[in-house]
């Protein structure tokens, strides 16, 4: 079982992207302020929104509670 999860995000120019994190990677990059998403389609970098962060944390919580079942 992998502890990494794929997340679907949309860049500011409306391109769908997939990012993959473990919970530890996500929290560490968020804490250090180095979390920046990158769009391979239009070569744009952007910081995560509060909504993105909440969605990713919710998915980690969901996966960890399903794994405990």
C-alpha positions in Angstrom: 0.0 0.0 0.0 1.4 3.4 -1.0 1.1 6.4 1.3 1.1 8.7 -1.7 -2.2 10.1 -3.1 -2.9 11.7 -6.5 -4.9 15.0 -6.3 -6.6 16.7 -9.3 -6.0 20.5 -9.4 -6.7 23.2 -12.0 -4.1 25.8 -12.9 -5.0 29.5 -13.1 -5.3 29.1 -16.9 -7.9 26.2 -16.5 -5.5 23.3 -17.3 -6.2 20.1 -15.3 -3.1 18.8 -13.4 -2.4 15.9 -11.1 -0.1 16.3 -8.1 1.0 13.4 -5.9 1.9 13.7 -2.2 2.4 11.7 0.9 0.8 13.3 3.9 4.3 14.0 5.3 5.6 15.6 2.1 2.5 17.8 1.8 2.6 19.1 5.4 6.4 19.6 5.3 6.3 21.7 2.1 3.3 23.6 3.4 5.0 24.3 6.7 8.2 25.5 5.0 6.4 27.7 2.5 7.8 25.8 -0.4 4.6 24.4 -1.7 4.0 25.7 -5.3 2.1 23.9 -8.0 3.3 23.9 -11.6 1.4 23.5 -14.8 3.2 21.6 -17.5 0.8 22.8 -20.1 1.4 26.6 -19.8 4.5 26.6 -17.6 2.8 28.5 -14.8 3.6 28.3 -11.1 1.1 29.2 -8.4 0.7 28.7 -4.6 -2.1 26.5 -3.3 -5.4 28.2 -2.3 -6.9 27.7 1.1 -9.5 25.6 -0.8 -6.8 23.4 -2.3 -5.1 22.9 1.1 -8.5 21.9 2.7 -9.3 19.5 -0.1 -6.0 17.7 0.1 -6.1 17.5 3.9 -9.7 16.1 3.7 -8.6 13.4 1.2 -5.7 12.4 3.5 -8.1 12.2 6.4 -10.5 10.1 4.4 -7.8 7.7 3.2 -6.4 7.3 6.7 -9.8 6.5 8.2 -10.6 4.0 5.3 -7.2 2.4 5.9 -8.1 1.9 9.6 -11.2 -0.1 8.7 
